Amino acid sequence: MGAGSVDWVRDDPVRDAVRDAVVIGAGVSGIYQIKRLTDLGFDAQLLEADEDLGGTWYRNRYPGCRFDSESYTYGYSFSQELLDEWHWTERFSGQPENLRYLNYVADKFDLRKHMRFNARVSELTWDESERCWHVTLESGETMATRFVVASLGPLSIPTAPRYEGIADFAGESFHTYHWPKEPVELEGRRVGVVGTGATGIQVIGAIADTVGELKVFQRRPNWSAPLNNGPITAEEMDDIRSRFDEIFAACDSSPGGFEHVPLRDFWEHTAEERRAIWDDLYEKPGFGIAFGNFAEIFMDERANEEVSAYIADRIRGRVNDPVVAEKLIPKDHGFATQRPPLETDYFEAYNRPNVELVDISEAPIERITETGIQTADAHYDLDLIVYATGFDAITGGYDRITITGVDGRALSEKWKDGPTTFMGVLTNGFPNLLMLAGPQSVGGSTNFPRAIQTGADWIAELLDHARRNDVQRIETSQAAEEGWVDEVVKVHEQLLLRRSKGWFTGYNSNVEGHGEGNIRYPAYFGGAPRYARKISELAEAGYPGISLT
């Protein structure tokens, strides 16, 4: 057992085989969690389904895939040495560099020795008599652990569209999440992209000038604003390094976990002043136009209508064909009421003669054929189909594992109408299962690494507290869980996003039970500072609402 353990394992062959902790997932969150636990001397192992680490940044290899958070705010902040050594080459780093960074971190801190790859977890079963979880891998192998930390990622389970005939297509086709490792031939080919969410927008902007023909199949448009990416010179990186304390302090005080701080007093400015502010934000890098905007745009319908009209005008100014421009402007939700994708040359792609927007809200896709896509009014011959159809967000990773808690209750049954948790970390009836950036935390609603460091530190400290006090069973009370869900719902209902159809609200028509009329509350929108304060106060007060047995 780990150094400092207090009799968690006794002289019993069954108990002797019980690990302190198993971490599931080697993405950004799991890498940091395994470091924190092993630094504290826990006997912990990380299990990763893929053949290597990286999570999102291992799997998503599609053209255009990159951070929408500033690189230097996305990287870890736990090590000054790491901050001093790593040079981000772009303001918004691309997938290859992001994966190199995560490998650099794992190698620098010798974390691979705690990781097992090709180890997909298929079942977690709670054993009340032994106070441990039995972990079953897809291979059939089993192991026992006192605690499980699920670091499954909010966007780790891709959702394929449910079209008839998908298997009939004779050309190449894949979801963006499964973009091949080998180079994909694009030049001169007839390519169809299905979906215009964040992933589709990145792909379309990246490949439009390479492919022979590009057909974009859009069901509903998304608001999008310029990424305004650029290189980071050595001199600029030196300046960033000198300001890391300031940068991370700004992120910690920002509701979204970014450097961007919301403005106030929307109505104290004239319309002309507001437009001048938006002109400035629109040309600046990153999420400033959303999260550095007036806070009122998230709550006040009139304020949101005005900023939405402004963004719509900017789209019209970038797309030559006015009919196409109108089709690219959302009519069913306001700007920033869903996380707006950031783009590079996306709208300009539709000015190219080789790019066609196919509105499948007017003429739906009827089936995939051997040679392409058949809509209600035309057939499109294609060589390659890219499904940019999104993810079973936040809860999808949990649904992929058969998780059985106290008295044989399945987590899937408990969460069939939506997740219920305490602080996004624990759920009643499933002791010793801790969720890092889990449902109803800020992991899905803020700058991800900033949120996961807070969460991983808190989980590590809770387990250290348990070890020092010979606690073998940690479970939240039903009352505490209900209180937190009430807080999640209360904040959610104050924001205009409550009306949106996006993963912020658990909406995904490609997932059974996540479509029209099924309101789910998968994330906490009270802001990163408020969330961090609440979990810190819990620890200081001795973890009220959590049974430590």
Protein Blocks (a to p, Z undefined) as FASTA:
>chain_A
ZZhiahkaccdfklmmpcfbdcehjdfklmmmmmmmmmnopacddddfblbehijmmmmm
cghiacfbdfklmpcckbmklmmmpccfbfbdcfklmmmmmmmmmmmnopmlmpcehiac
fbdcddfklopacdddfkopacddfbdcddebjalcccddddehklmpmbdcddfklgcf
bdcdfehpacddedjdfklmmmmmmmmmmmmbdcdddfbdcddddfkiadddfklmmmmm
mmmmmmmmmmmmpmnlpabdcdehkllpcfklmmmmmmmmmmpgcjllmmmmcfklmmmm
klmmmmmmmmmmmmmmmpmblmlmmmmpcfkbcehiaccdddehklmmmmpfkbccddfk
lmccfbdcfklccdfkbccddfbdcddebjaehjlmmmmpccddehhiafklmmmnopcd
ehhlacghiahiacehiahiaklmmcfklmmmmmmmmmmmmmmmmmmnopabdcddfklm
mmmmmmmmmmmmmpmklmpccfknopafkbghiaghiacdfbccebjklmmmmmmmmmmn
opghiacZZ
